[in-house]
């Protein structure tokens, strides 16, 4: 079993203070690993990086004319900034679903500025409220019970599982409970990258192709709705054409290289998403020639976040690992 590699180093005043170990898989739409670092077979939960595919399934069951912002927020792990909350309410209204139907755990906004303005815990403030709104829209359209939409045996969740297996190219996954209460799928890192390679080549997704295209097009058209202020997946999509990116809990960050049919999955083993996953993901894109010098300059706050001392930069988080071609 390959050992993990150092994906990010924390350097303060010239001294390497900490390191984050992890793994990277770059896969084509046939499921072949074309490059990697560490162990591409490392098992993990998909967490919120599965949201574009979950939204694909929800959209396949809904006749509602959602706009790009509403579809993007279905794919989101949002900050609960006002624009995110307003958009979730918009998609609920369009589907004729009550906000009270959301079974997301009540939460405060992630974003500091939004938290000051609205510090209360609310289900709609959950970063997963858009995903749940899409699921409830599918239940309403199909006449499925809304009260049990999170249960693994619910028709919607069974459809999600079927789509996950096909997209990941695996026969089985480990089913757990995600932070928001819906089923979460455990699989090798390579399989997670395969999902994103097939989101980049939606024809490989069979009957869900038009809905996958809808989800990815909405994410790249409205990247701020996918995460928000100071978030690396939003920043990458705002700056780099042809890349759809989506983070997940515990240091997971995935991307689809549109037009190239490649999927990328980066996993930080210690779950240090806040400072390690973004730099590692951007370093991976750089080695895949997906970034120009201008892109790297504009992504610098996420590619090498500053380490502060006394309120001023005294170092940075450095990602300088090398991918190994297959």
C-alpha positions in Angstrom: 0.0 0.0 0.0 1.6 3.3 -1.0 2.3 5.8 1.7 0.7 9.2 1.9 2.7 12.2 0.7 3.2 15.6 2.2 0.5 17.6 0.4 1.1 20.9 2.4 3.8 22.3 4.6 3.1 25.1 7.1 6.2 27.4 7.2 6.4 30.1 9.8 9.4 32.5 9.8 11.5 30.1 7.7 10.8 27.0 9.9 8.5 24.1 8.8 6.1 24.0 11.7 3.6 21.4 10.6 2.8 19.1 7.6 -0.5 17.7 6.2 -0.3 14.2 4.7 -2.7 13.0 2.0 -3.4 11.4 -1.3 -4.3 12.5 -4.8 -6.0 10.7 -7.7 -6.3 11.9 -11.3 -8.5 9.7 -13.4 -10.0 9.6 -16.9 -13.6 8.8 -17.8 -12.7 5.1 -18.2 -11.7 5.0 -14.5 -8.0 4.7 -15.3 -5.6 6.5 -13.0 -3.4 8.8 -15.1 -1.5 10.4 -12.3 -1.4 10.2 -8.5 0.3 11.1 -5.3 0.2 8.8 -2.2 -2.5 6.1 -2.4 -5.3 6.5 -5.0 -7.0 3.5 -3.4 -7.3 5.1 0.0 -10.9 4.7 1.2 -12.9 7.8 2.2 -16.4 9.1 2.5 -17.5 11.3 -0.4 -19.1 13.8 1.9 -20.3 17.0 0.2 -18.1 16.4 -2.9 -21.0 14.1 -3.9 -23.5 17.0 -4.1 -23.2 17.6 -7.8 -24.2 14.0 -8.5 -26.9 14.0 -5.8 -28.3 17.2 -7.4 -28.1 15.4 -10.8 -30.4 12.7 -9.4 -32.8 15.2 -7.8 -33.0 17.2 -11.1 -33.8 14.0 -13.0 -37.1 13.7 -11.0 -38.2 17.3 -11.1 -40.2 19.2 -13.8 -39.6 22.6 -12.2 -37.8 25.3 -14.2 -35.0 26.0 -11.8 -32.6 28.8 -12.7 -28.8 28.5 -12.6 -28.5 30.0 -9.1 -31.1 27.5 -7.7 -29.3 24.5 -9.3 -25.9 25.7 -8.2 -27.1 26.0 -4.6 -28.4 22.4 -4.8 -24.8 21.5 -5.4 -23.5 23.7 -2.7 -21.8 23.7 0.7 -22.7 27.3 1.2 -21.7 29.9 3.8 -25.3 30.9 4.5 -24.6 34.4 3.3 -27.8 36.2 2.5 -27.5 35.3 -1.2 -27.4 31.6 -0.4 -30.3 31.6 2.0 -32.4 33.7 -0.4 -31.6 31.3 -3.2 -32.6 28.2 -1.2 -35.9 29.9 -0.3 -36.4 30.6 -4.0 -35.9 27.0 -5.0 -38.3 25.8 -2.2 -40.9 28.3 -3.4 -40.5 27.2 -7.0 -41.1 23.6 -6.0 -43.9 24.4 -3.6 -42.0 23.0 -0.6 -42.2 24.5 2.9 -39.0 25.6 4.6 -40.3 23.7 7.6 -39.8 20.5 5.6 -36.0 20.9 5.7 -34.4 18.2 7.9 -31.0 19.8 7.9 -29.5 20.2 11.4 -30.0 23.8 12.6 -26.8 25.8 12.1 -25.3 29.3 12.2 -23.8 30.8 9.1 -20.2 29.8 8.3 -19.3 33.2 7.1 -18.2 35.6 9.8 -20.0 38.7 8.4 -23.2 36.7 7.9 -22.9 35.3 11.4 -22.8 38.7 13.0 -25.9 39.7 11.0 -27.9 36.6 11.8 -26.4 34.4 14.7 -29.4 32.2 15.1 -29.3 28.5 14.4 -31.7 27.7 11.5 -32.1 24.6 9.3 -31.8 26.8 6.2 -28.4 28.1 7.4 -27.0 24.6 7.1 -24.4 24.4 4.3 -26.5 21.4 2.9 -29.9 23.2 2.8 -29.7 23.6 -1.0 -29.1 19.9 -1.5 -32.0 19.0 0.8 -34.2 21.5 -1.0 -33.5 19.7 -4.3 -34.3 16.4 -2.7 -37.6 17.7 -1.3 -38.4 19.1 -4.8 -37.9 15.6 -6.3 -40.1 14.1 -3.6 -42.9 16.5 -4.2 -42.8 16.0 -8.0 -42.8 12.2 -7.6 -45.3 12.0 -4.8 -42.8 10.4 -2.5 -43.0 10.8 1.3 -41.1 13.9 2.4 -40.8 13.0 6.1 -38.4 10.1 5.3 -36.4 11.6 2.4 -33.1 11.1 4.3 -33.6 7.4 4.9 -31.4 5.0 2.9 -34.5 3.0 1.8 -36.4 6.0 0.4 -36.9 5.9 -3.3 -34.8 9.0 -3.9 -31.9 7.7 -1.9 -32.0 4.3 -3.6 -31.9 6.2 -7.0 -28.9 8.2 -5.7 -27.1 5.0 -4.7 -27.7 3.4 -8.1 -26.3 6.5 -9.8 -23.3 6.7 -7.5 -22.4 3.0 -8.3 -22.6 3.6 -12.0 -20.7 6.9 -11.9 -17.9 5.6 -9.7 -17.5 2.4 -11.6 -17.8 0.2 -8.4 -20.0 -2.6 -7.4 -20.5 -1.6 -3.8 -19.9 1.3 -1.5 -19.9 1.7 2.3 -23.1 3.4 3.4 -22.8 5.8 6.4 -24.7 8.8 7.7 -23.5 12.2 6.6 -23.4 15.3 8.8 -26.7 16.5 7.4 -28.4 13.1 7.9 -28.6 11.7 4.4 -26.7 8.6 3.3 -23.0 9.1 2.6 -21.0 6.8 0.4 -17.6 5.4 1.2 -15.3 4.4 -1.7 -11.7 4.6 -2.9 -10.2 8.0 -3.8 -9.8 6.7 -7.3 -13.6 6.0 -7.6 -14.3 9.6 -6.3 -12.1 11.0 -9.1 -13.9 8.7 -11.6 -17.2 10.4 -10.7 -15.7 13.8 -11.5 -14.2 12.5 -14.7 -17.6 11.4 -15.8 -19.2 14.6 -14.7 -16.6 16.2 -17.0 -17.8 13.7 -19.7 -21.5 13.4 -18.9 -22.3 11.1 -21.9 -20.7 8.4 -19.7 -23.5 8.8 -17.2 -26.2 7.4 -19.4 -29.8 8.6 -18.8 -28.7 11.2 -16.2 -26.5 13.0 -18.8 -28.7 16.1 -19.4 -29.1 16.6 -15.6 -25.4 16.2 -14.9 -24.7 18.8 -17.6 -27.3 21.1 -16.0 -25.6 20.7 -12.6 -22.1 21.4 -13.8 -23.1 24.2 -16.1 -24.9 25.9 -13.2 -21.9 25.5 -10.9 -19.5 27.1 -13.3 -22.1 29.8 -14.2 -22.8 30.7 -10.6 -19.7 29.6 -8.6 -20.5 32.0 -5.7 -23.6 30.0 -4.9 -21.6 26.8 -4.6 -19.6 28.0 -1.5 -19.1 31.7 -1.2 -16.7 34.2 0.3 -13.1 33.0 1.0 -13.8 29.5 -0.3 -11.3 27.7 -2.6 -13.8 25.9 -4.8 -15.7 29.1 -5.5 -12.4 30.9 -6.2 -11.1 28.3 -8.6 -14.4 28.3 -10.6 -14.4 32.1 -10.7 -10.8 32.4 -12.0 -10.2 29.2 -14.1 -12.4 28.4 -17.1 -13.1 24.8 -17.7 -12.9 23.5 -14.1 -15.8 22.6 -11.8 -14.7 22.2 -8.2 -16.5 21.0 -5.1 -15.2 20.6 -1.6 -16.2 18.1 1.1 -15.7 17.7 4.8 -12.6 16.2 6.3 -10.1 17.7 3.8 -11.7 16.4 0.5 -11.7 18.6 -2.6 -12.6 17.3 -6.1 -12.7 18.7 -9.6 -13.8 18.0 -13.1 -11.6 19.2 -15.9 -14.3 20.0 -18.5 -13.3 19.3 -22.1 -10.5 17.0 -21.0 -12.5 14.3 -19.4 -10.4 14.2 -16.2 -11.4 14.0 -12.6 -9.3 15.0 -9.6 -9.8 14.0 -6.0 -7.5 15.4 -3.2 -7.9 14.1 0.3 -6.0 15.4 3.3 -5.7 12.5 5.8 -6.0 14.6 8.9 -9.1 16.4 7.7 -7.3 19.8 7.6 -9.4 21.2 4.9 -9.3 24.8 5.9 -5.6 25.3 5.0 -4.4 22.2 3.2 -6.9 21.0 0.7 -7.1 24.2 -1.3 -3.3 24.5 -1.8 -3.0 20.8 -2.7 -5.9 21.0 -5.2 -4.4 24.0 -6.9 -1.0 22.4 -7.0 -2.6 19.4 -8.7 -4.3 21.6 -11.3 -1.0 23.4 -11.9 0.8 20.1 -12.7 -2.0 19.1 -15.1 -1.4 22.3 -17.0 -4.9 23.6 -16.2 -3.6 26.9 -14.8 -1.8 29.8 -16.4 0.6 32.2 -14.6 -2.3 34.7 -14.3 -4.5 32.0 -12.7 -1.8 31.2 -10.2 -1.3 34.9 -9.4 -5.0 35.4 -8.8 -5.3 32.2 -6.8 -2.3 33.0 -4.6 -4.4 33.6 -1.4 -5.8 30.0 -1.8 -2.7 28.4 -3.3 -0.4 29.6 -0.5 -2.5 31.0 2.3 -0.5 33.3 4.6 0.7 32.2 8.0 0.3 35.2 10.4 2.4 36.5 13.2 1.3 39.6 15.1 -1.4 40.1 12.5 1.1 40.2 9.6 2.2 37.5 7.1 5.3 35.6 8.4 5.1 32.5 6.2 2.7 30.5 4.2 1.1 27.1 3.6 3.2 25.5 0.8 2.1 22.8 -1.6 5.1 21.6 -3.6 4.5 17.8 -4.0 4.9 16.1 -7.4 2.3 13.9 -9.1 3.5 10.5 -10.4 2.3 9.6 -13.9 0.7 6.2 -14.2 
